[in-house]
Amino acid sequence: MIVMKFGGTSVGTAQRIQELTRIIGSYQNSNPIVVVSAMSGVTNLLVDASEKAKSGDYNAFYRCVDEITQKHLQCIENIFDSHPELLKPLYEYTLAHVKEIRNLLEGVAILKELTPRTSDLINSYGERISSMIVTYALNASGIPSQHVDARDVVITDSEFGAAKPLIPKIRSRAEEVVVPVVKSGKIPVMGGYIGRTVDGITSTLGRGGSDYTAAVIGLAVDASEIQIWTDVDGIMTCDPRMIPNAKVLTKVSFNEASEMAFFGAKVLHPSTIKPAVENNIPVKILNSFNPSFPGTLITNETDAGFPIKAIAFKKKVTVISISSPKLLYGFGYMARLFSVFEKYKTSIDIVATSEVSVSMSLDNTDQIGSIVADLSEIADVKVENELAIISIVGMNFSQKSGIAAKIFTALQSINIKMISFGASDINFTLVVDMKSLEPAVKNLHRVLFDDVN
């Protein structure tokens, strides 16, 4: 069995869904399990509608619902114009779900309250509708398929908005629900991103979580391969929107891909890699707009001939700097500092220390006020906003001479706020002002990739 995940742009229009059916058909002998995102733009519309409803703006959220409705119905018409017998059930399915969305939003508007639990339920509808459309499209193309409600398989904890899959339960559910469909000669089709708690409440894995779904399903069924079909040719040496001549990497290691994802590369959801690593399942990044391109293979091994693989970056990062003489020879002081971040469930990206100070970067500042207040009781605290993280990702940096020299040569005109190196030996990470991000990345790519060829 293989798992094939298709992102929002791959199911964004009737034409893209028809191309998707051809791609899936070419892998029919590999016993695929298909995971799809919502149609491109739909999740954003659902989020926007929820916010409008929370503020009591009925007209605004009704417009969002109308746009969602028309997007799906137009897609259905375009795909199934020659299959009128399929139009009615799909219309009814879609309109029933749209009615549920409208009812939920009206409830939010009345209460002027949007809980994470309600938000997850509203946001789940994009995948629930798109996966049914794809199922019908495959069957209409002569490819036997069966819709599977992902919530019947992907069991999660109750951390709404970023729920964690419970792998042992998912293994059991996949064996009961998904595997029999494959054995019957049909292709299971399910929505990504969504799940259900042990108590039966709809949850989501967080934005980008469809990749996560593909990975945990792949792990649960011991898949031989996980394919992530997107709208780029693979993992690249840098974001092509900033570096138009960025190159596609043919092969990277799981660790390198994880670092790239964590530090901003958008091809993969950061959590996608972990379930695949645990079962040594290779992951392929492929382009549904260019299906013949070989893409990028992610395995436990890397291409040893190229120590530097890519430049990734995160925008809009905040750095908290903490200074106190108590740090000097102070036992347990660092644990006390980090306990504040644990208290407010805020993860830290990178850390740099000196004898009496610690600097930490964050990209989630939801609890920044409370964190600063607590830290100020035990140290002097400085907060800097509008920063960016740049991470140079590769392998065995500490065993290769000259890499640091190249990096600092490229950045000789850039003010570096913070540096982190050595923890993993596969990345060299630094922090710069947002205004310096683009020139820094362009200079680094030129020195590390363009000038060596």
Phi, psi and omega in degrees: 000146172235158175248129179243115179252132180242127182281180186301321179289334180285342176238023189284338181217170177300319180298319181292321179293322177294323176292322178302318180297324178292320179296312180298320179301327180288346179250014188302326181286351180267009181054063183284149167246125188256132176238130182234149172277176170292157174304144185305131179093342186289315179299320177299320178296320179295318178296316180297316179300320180297317180294320178295319178296318179301325180276357178083014181271086184299313183301320183292315182285332174296322177297319177298316180296319178298319180294318177299316181299309183296323180299315181287316182294322177295320178298315180299316179300315184292326181281318193250024180298333178263006178230067184301335180292341180267342184297312186299308181297325179289320175303312183297318179298312182295313182293327177296319179290322177297322177298320178296319178300312182299317179297318179296316181294323177296324176295318178298317181295321179295315183278341188052043181216134179231103180277157176304324180295315178292321179300317178299318180297314179297315184289346182285343190290332180301312179289327181294325179279314184298322181294327177289320178298316180296320178301312179297320182296319178295314179298320178295336179271003180087015179252106184301123184219159179219131179287136175236125175289114183303333181292342176279351184241313186274095180268133187231175169280190186255025178275078187301138183097334177205055185292146179261128177294142177260096192301313180302320179290324179292322176304313182296315181292322179297321179295326182277325190252315189272310185301318178300328178295316179298316182294336179280358179091009179253162178261118176288136177236125181222158175281145172276180168077333189249154177206197180212139179288170177302330180275003176087018182260133181299135180225167174231156183269006183097160182300138185083006187286355178295326175298319179299316178303313180302319183291316182288328175292318177301318178295318185294328183255009182054050181297150178278342182196146172243126179249128176251105181267121184227205182246018174232163187284352180154192175284134186245166180295340175193168177298117183295344176290335176260324180239092184301332181264021176301147186256151176278133177272128182283331184206134173221162178275163175303316183296317178296316179296322178297316179298316179299316181295316182297322183263028164112349178296126193268359183293324183239147167285132186309322184283350180302321189292320189303309180298325179293318179301318184299334181244010178054043180265124177292144179243132176247133173260119186230161185249114181291344176272348181215064192295342180278347180289136187292340177073202181243131177261130178246120179222190176285345182255164179230176176272099187294344182287345183231094185296327179260123185258318189197165173241121177243160180207156174237134177264164173056052180261149176247139176245128174255124177249130185240127181234136177194135175301338181294341178293333182288114180060021183268117179281134175081357184291321179296320178299322179295319178297311184292334179296334178294317180291325176295320181302320183258016175049048181242121182276153180252135179279295182228157183227138172227137184232155168228192182296324186232014180213156177224133174243137182224138178259144180227145170249352175250110183250021182302325184250022188300321181298314180292321180297313180297320180299315180292317181295327183294343178285342184235357182195168171279134187237134175234134181243130175239128179252180177057046177246171179219145174261134172242129180236122174266119189250137178189218180213149174052043181302321184290346180260001182244117179282149174094348183293314180299322179299318178296318182297312183287333173295317180295332186252020185297337179258008183252135176279115181266126183273330190198144180227140175223125180206142171116337185293321185242345183064016176232006171210152174238113190241140179216163181239134179226168172295151178304321182293341180266354186300306185297311178298325179295313181295318180296318178295318179297315181296320179297314184287319187274335184237309186291316186287346182272353183252000000 
